[in-house]
Amino acid sequence: MKRSIEDTSIVFVGAGNLATNLAKALYRKGFRIMQVYSRTEESARALAETIEATYTTDLQQLADNAQLYIVSLKDTAFVELLPQITSRKADALFVHTAGSIPMNLWEGYAKRYGVFYPMQTFSKQREVSFREIPFFIEAASAEDTEMLKTIAATLSDKVYEATSEQRKSLHLAAVFTCNFTNHMYALAADLLEKYNLPFDAMLPLIDETARKVHELSPRDAQTGPAMRYDENVIRKHLAMLDDDPAVQDIYKLISKSIHEHHQL
């Protein structure tokens, strides 16, 4: 009898934001997740209980009979723990979920390996729908590439192959799109708090800014005093930031970048 892709036995190495969301999504699709590893017992147990898996905080106790190991660790921990993760598991397929780590880091440690990268921002406290999240797949063999694409397709309508070099660019672009943008929200929240104003007042603006780039290019969607280089407004804003030179410098640098970008 032909086995379905959901029969693939999986071990998660890591129980952070991405791993938590991905493991839950695969579990809901019927995948059998055998075990969760995390450095901290609290994280390992919390995820394992949700997906009916065992857990461990000791890599020596990592199950050695799973078909797929999904490694979702910080970059430095990934490199440091590679030998322990792959030990005694010669026939398994190993993948990591990082945008910034090249696939070839697996070389010499595993025969079958690849990358399973869902490009999205994840938090344990907030579950996301994977259907619209793009997955970028890479593997050392064509057969494993197809296997990973099939698994990703059970979760998402947007599954692509991408090389390590392409994925590096995706990750860098994602840092600008998500992490830097969110930091701007944090700075805005601090400024609003200083003047006893609610951050909620920014939410319609945030939502419309995000919606616009579904229809316009980011360049065409740009507005504000920096684009037209309204020096009068810019000077007033900078004066308001006199008590915070670091944020003042950010304002200057981004305003200059916006203006120059629109002169091209």
N, C-alpha and C positions, 0 to 999 in steps of 0.2 A: 504493500500500500504506500502510495506517495505521501511523504511528510509535508506538512504545510510550513511556511516560514515561521509561523508563530510557535512551532515546536522547538525552535532554537533556544537552547539553555544559555542564560546570560548571567554573568557576574559583573556588578558595578564596583569599580575601584574608585572611591570618592563618593561623598554624600553632600556635596555643596549645592549651590543654587541650581546650576545646570543639571547635575546628576539627579537631583530630587525631582525636577520637572520632567526630565526625559524618562526616568525609571517609572514614574507614575503613568506617564502617557503610554509607554510600552506595556505596562501591566494592564491597563484598561483595554488594550487591544488584544489581550490574551497571551502575551509572551510570558514564558516561565522564567522568572528571575530567581536564581538560586540563592544568591548571597550578596551582601553589601559589605564593603570594607570602608572604614573611616578611621582616622587617627583618634578621634574622640568617640567614646561609647555612646554618648547622648545622640550625636548625629547619626551614627550607624544604626542604632536601635530604632530611632524615630522613623527613618526611611524604611527599614526592613519590615517593621510592623505594618506599615501602610501597604506594602506590596507582597506581603506573605512570604518573606524571605528570611533566611538566617542572617546573622551579622557577625563580624569579627573586627577587632582592632589590631590583630596580629597577622602580618602578611605571611608568616609561616603557616598559618591556619587557613590561608586562602584556598578555596576549593580548586582542585586540579582537573576536574572532569567536565567543565563547562565548554560549550562550543564557541562562545563569544565573550570576550572580556572588554568592557567599555571603561576606559580609564579617563577620569575627569578630575584631574589634580592641578594644582598650581604648577607652572612650568618648572620651577626649581625642584619641587618634590617629584615630579614625573621623571626627570633625568636621574635623580638620586635613587629612586626606588625601582627603576626599570629591571635590574637583574632579579630582584625578589619577586616582582610581579609575574615575570615570564618563566621563572624556574619551574621545571617539572610539568610543563604544559605544551609539549612539542607540537601537537596537532591543532591547537586552538587558534582562532583568529583574534588578534589584538587590534583595537582601535583606540585612538585618543579623540577628544572632542574639542581640541584647541585650534583657534585660528592662527596662532603665532608659532606653533611648533611644526617643523617640517616632518614629512612622513619618514624620511630616511633615518631618524633617530632610533627607529625600531631595528634597523639593520644590525645583525650580529647577535640580537637577543631573541628574535622570533622568525619563524619561517613564513608565517602568514600574518600580514599586518596592513593597517590602513588608517584612514581618518574618517570620522563621522561627525561633521561639524554643523550643528544647527545655529544659524546666525541670528541671534536674538539676545535681548537682555533678560536675564532671569533673576527672580527672587523667590526664596522659599515661601514667603508669605503670600505670594500672588501666583495663581496658576494661569497659564496661558493656553490658548488654542494653537496646536501645532499645525493645523491645516494650512495656514498661510505662511508658516515659517519656512524659509528656504534652507534646504540641507545641501551641503557641499561634500561630495564623496571622492575619496581617493583610495586606491588599494594597490598592492604590489602585483596582483594578478587580475586578469579579466574576470575570472570566475568569482573572486571575492568582491570585486567592484560591483558585479551584478547582484550578489547577495546583499551587500550593504544598501544598494539602491532600492532593492525590493523591500527591505526592512523600513527604510526611510519613507517609502511610498505608502506604507500602511498608516503613517502619521500625517504626511504632508503631500500637497499637490505640486510642490515646487522642489524637485530633486535634480541636482546638477552634478556633473563631474567637474572637479577643479584641481589643478596642480598645486603643489605646495607654494610655488611662487605666486600664483593667482590668489590663493587663500591668504597669504601675507598681506597682499594689497587690500583684500576684503576686510581683514581685521583692522588695518590702519584706517580705512575709510569708516569702519564701524565706530572706532574710537572718536573720530570727529563727529559723526552723526549722533552718537548716543552719549558717550561718557562726557565729552566736552560740553555738549548741549545741556546735559543734566547738571553739570557744574554751574553753568550760567543760571539755571533755575535756583540752585542753592545760593548763589550770590544775590540774585533778585529777592529771594525769601529773606535773607539777612537785611537787605536794604528796606524792604517793606516793614519788617519787624521794628526796625529803628524808628519808623514813622507811624507805628501802631496801625498798620494796614494789613489786611489778610492776604495771604498768598493765593487764596481761592479766586481773588479778583483777576489773576493772571490766567486762569484755566481756559476761559473762552479764547483768549489770544493764543495760548499754546496749541489748542485744538485746531483753530483755523490755520495757524502757521503750518501745522503738520498736514492738514487737509489740502492746502494749496499746492504742495509739491506732488500730489497725486495727479494734478492737471497741468501744472506749469513746471518748467525747469527751475531749480533753485536760484539760478541767476535771474530769471524773469520774475520770480516771487519776491526778490529782495526789495525791502522798503527801508525808510528810516533816514535820520540825519546824516549818517556816515556815507550812504550811497550818493547823496547829492552834495555832500560835504558842506553842511550847514554849520559854518564855524561859530555862529552866535549860539546855537543850541549846544554844540559840542563843548564850547568854553564853559557854559553854565553847568553842564553835567560834570565836567572835570572839577569845577569849583566845589560842587557838592560832595566830591570824593576826596577832598583835601585831607581828611582825617584817616584815609586808608590808601596809602601810596601804592600798595600792591594791586589793589583793584583798579586804581586810577591808571596804572600801567597797562593792565589788561584792556581797559576801555580804549586807551590810546592805540594799542597795537591792533586790536580787532577793527577799530574804526578806520585805521590806515589801510588794513588789508581789504576791507570791504570797498573802500574808495578806489584803491588801485586795481582790484579785480574788475571793477566796472569801467575802468578806463581801457581795458584790453580790447 
